[in-house]
Amino acid sequence: MITQSPDTHPKIEELLISLIRSSSTAKRISRVRSLSESTIRLSRRAIMRANPDLDKKELNLKFISYHYGEKLAGLLREYMETRSL
């Protein structure tokens, strides 16, 4: 087996993969969801720290811009302005 993590011993990596494979689907989905929530939370926190002068709406648009692209963020901004959200 080719290792996926150069900083993890191959036996340990094999064990971790085995544990993941033996987990139930619900447990795997739960772990992915938890990791996704943590990643989003940390990203939002970093954006807030880097832009303390922005309001909540602008912070959300910046998050969208970083993760989904400036084009989508611009379209959402236009939509929000026409709907006065």
N, C-alpha and C positions, 0 to 999 in steps of 0.2 A: 504494500500500500504506500502510495506517495503521501507524505505528510502535507497537511494544509497550513500548519502553523510552525514556522521555523524555530520559534522559541519554546515549543512544547515537545517533550520527549515523545517519540512515536508510540511507546506502550501506553502512556497516559492519554494521548490523543485517541488511540484505539479504544481505550476504556470509556472515554467521554462519548465517543460516537456510539458505542454499544449501549450506553445508558440512555442516550437520546432515542435510539431506535427502539429500545424496549419500553419507552414511555408510551402512555396512551395518547391518542390523538388530542384529547381534551387538554392534557398536561402540556403537550408541545405547543398547541395554540395559545394556551395561557402564558407560556414563557415568551413566545413571540410577541404577544400583545403587551406584556409587561416591558419587554425590551423596547418596543416601539414607543410606548408611553414615556419611558425614561429618556429616550433619544429626543423626542419632541419637547419634553419639559426642559432638558438641558439646552437644546437649541434656542428655545424661546428665552431662557434665562440669559444666554450669551448675547442674544440680540438686544435684550433690555439693558444689559450692562454696557454694551457698546454704544447704545443710543438712548441715554437717560432722558433726553429732551423730547422724545416722541411720545405721543399719546397712544392709547390702546389700539385705536383704529390703524394708525400708521405702523405700529409694531406688528400687528397682524398682517398688514400688506407687505411689510419687509420680510416676514417669515415666508409668505407665499412666494414672493419674488426670489428668495434664496433657494427654496426647495422645488418650486414648480415653474419658475421662470418669470422674467419681467413682463412678458407679453400677457400672461394670465393675470398677474397682479394689476397691470394697467387696465385690462378688461373689467376686473372686479371693481377697481376704483371708479371707473366710468359708471358701472352698474349701480354702485352704492350712491354716487352723486345724483344720478337720475331718480333714484328711489328715496333719496335723502335719508339714508340709513346711518 
